[in-house]
Amino acid sequence: MSGHSKWSNIKRKKEKTDGAKAKIFTKIGRELAVAVKEGGSADPASNSRLKDCIAKAKAANVPNENIERIIKKAAGDSDSNSYEECTYEGYGPSGVAVIVEALTDNRNRTAGEVRHAFDKNNGNLGATGCVSFMFAKKGVIVVEGDGIDEEKLMNDALEAGASDFAADEDVFEITTEPEDFSGVRDDLEAKGYSFISAEVEMVPDTYTKIEDEEVSKKMQRMLDMLEDNDDVQNVWHNWEMPEED
């Protein structure tokens, strides 16, 4: 199988979360709470969204006791904040396509803060659909390569229903269709594989390079502003990030 892996982007995301665990735990906690409320059950066996959120939390090294506490609180707290899902689309510097996914209890506040991040860094917040056509929703599972037999992992992934497999630097990246993601992840987990990350992502069809260093700094600053916002859950983009800062 061939694939165009963008581990450099995933690695940057991991490095950032490793340096800001409290914030990432907060974001995942909010996502877990929403999954419990919307799924109508605190049992992952009957709540597929919750099951996926738990897997994402574990891949981000959220302790099991934290996960259990959040789920119990959400299941028994009918008066807690009601979060709304919002998606924003636009262009960063040099026409980089950006999708921002948020969970918010105040849509006006979040929209204003997202717009500010775009405006401050020579970006433009656009209308719904202005860039999403350049992305495809895919399940993406990243496995650390150390001590892993590439051929065996590839065969295991394909037998489980994966659609693509790629080796990049010291990791393996497995791609699935969204509807196959949970099954492939569960099958690989049952076979003893552990994941650096495992979630459904918006994967760009093509990537955009930024040649100017100052423009790259603005793009990075915009991403940092968005990711530092507690309401923002995910930021997807098609920037081909440089190998070094």
N, C-alpha and C positions, 0 to 999 in steps of 0.2 A: 504494500500500500504506500502511496505517496501522500505527502501533506505539507502544507506551508505553515510551519509552527512559528509562533511569535513569542517564544519563551522570554525574550528580553523584556517585553511588556509585562508579562506575568511576574517575572522576577522583580521588576521595579515595584509592582503592586505589593508583592510579598515583603520586600524590604521596608516599604513604607508602613505596612501594617505591623511588622515586627517592632518598629520603633514607636508605635502608637496603639498598643494592645487595648488600653482602656477604651479608646474611642471605637475601635472595631468591635469590641465586645458589646458596647452600647448599641451600635447599629444592628448587629446580629440579634441582640436581645429584642429590639423593636420588631424585627422581622419574625422572630419566633412567636412573639405575642400576637401579632397580626395573623399568623398562620393558625394559631389556636382558635382565635375568635372567628375567623372567616371559615375555617374548616369544620367548626362545630364539634370538635373532639380534641382532647389532649392525648389521644392514643395515636401514635405514629402509624400503626397498622391500618387505621381507617382514615387517616388524614395524610394524603400524599404530599401536600405542600409542607406540612410540618416535618415529615420524614426527610424531605430534601433540605429543609432548613437545618435540621439537626446534623445532617451529613456535612453541610457547609460549615456549621459551627465547629464540628470536630476537626475538619481540615484546617481551620483557623486556630486550632489549639485552645478553644474555649473549654475550660474544665467541665467535666460531666455534672458536677454539683451545681455549677452556674446554670447550665442548660435546664436541669431538673427544677431548680428554683424559679426560673423565669416561666417555665411551662405551668407549674403549679399556681403561680401568682396570676397568670393570664386566665387560667381556667376558672379561678374563683373570684376574680375581680371584675364584676360587671360594670363598675363605675369608672374604670380607668379611661384614659384618653382614647378617643376613637381616631385612628390614623387612616389617612386617605392616600391612595397610591397616585402619584403624578409622574408624568414623563415629559421631559423638555428636550428639544432638539435645536441644534444650531451649528455654527461654524466658529472654530477658533482661529488664531492667526494663521495666515497662509492657506486658508480654506480647509483646515483639518475638520473633519466631521465629528461631532460630539453628541452623544445621547446621555442624558442625566435621568436616573430613576430615583425617585424620592418617596418617603413615607412621612406624611406631615399631618399635624393637627391644626395647621393654619396655612391654607393654600396661598393666601396673599403674601404672607411673610416669606415663604419658601420661594415663590416666583420672583419676588423682589431681590432676594439674596442671590439666586441663580443668575438673574439678569445682570446684577452688579458684577459678578465674577466674569461674565462674558465681556461686558462693556469696558471694564477696567483693563483688560488685556487684549484689546483690539479684536475681540470676537463679536459675533452677532447671534443673538437668540432668535430663532426662526419659528415658523409655524409647524404644527404637528405634521410629520411626514416629510419634512424638507431634507432629512438625511437618512432616515431609517431604511429607505430602499437600498442603501449601500451596505446594509448589514444583513446577516442571516442569523436567526436564533439557533444555537447549537449547544448541546451538552459538551462540556470540556472537562476532562479529567487529567490531571498532571501527576505523574508518578516519578519520584526521585529515582535516578538511574543506578545509584550505587548498589552493587550486589545483585542487580536484576538481570535475568537472562532476557535479552531483547526479543529473540524469536519466540520464546515461551509466552512472554507478556503479550506480544502481538497476536499470537494464535488464541490466547485466552480472551483477549479483548474482542477479536473478530467473531469468535464462537459465541460470545455473550451478546453480540448484536451491534458492536461499534461499526461506524461507517468509515472511519479513517484512523490512521496511526502514523505518528511521526516521531523521530528521534531528533533532539535538538540540544546541543551542549550536554549537560549532565542529567537531562530529564527525558521522559517520554510523554508525549501528549496524545491522548485518545479523544476522538471526536465522535459524538453520537447525534442522532436526530433527537429533538427535545422529548418526544414521547418514549424513546428508548433509554433515556439517560438514567433513570432510577434503577431499571433492571440491570443495565451494564455495570453501574456503580456497585449495586448490591452483590452481583455475581463476582466481581473482582475483589471486593472486600471479603467475601466468604472464602476466597482462595488465598487470603493472607496479604494482599497488597494494601499499602497505606498511601494516602494521597497528600500532595502538597496543596492542591486545591481541587474542588469538585463542585461545579455549579453550571447552571444554564446561563450562557453568555450571549451577548450580541457580538458576533464575529464579523469584522469588515471584509468585504470582497476584495478591496485593494487598499494599499497604504500610501500615505502622503509623507514625503520627506520635507523637512525644513532645513534649508541650507544656511540661513543666517543665524548666527549664535544668539544675537539679541532677541530675535523672534522666537527661537527655541526657549529662551528663558521666560518669555511671556506666556508661551504655551504651558510650560511646566508650572508657572505660578498660577495660571488659571485652573489647572488640574488640582493643584494643592488647595486652592481656595474652595473648590467644589467638594473635594474629598474631606476637608476639615469641617464641613457643614454637617451637623448632627442629623439633619433631615435627609441628606443625600445618602442613598444606599449603594448605588453603583454609578460609575462613570465609564462609559464605553467610548472609544475613539479610534480613529484610523491613522494616528500619528506613528510613523516609524521612528521610534525613539532612538537617539544615538546610543552607541555602545557605552560611552563614558559621559559623565556629566561635564 
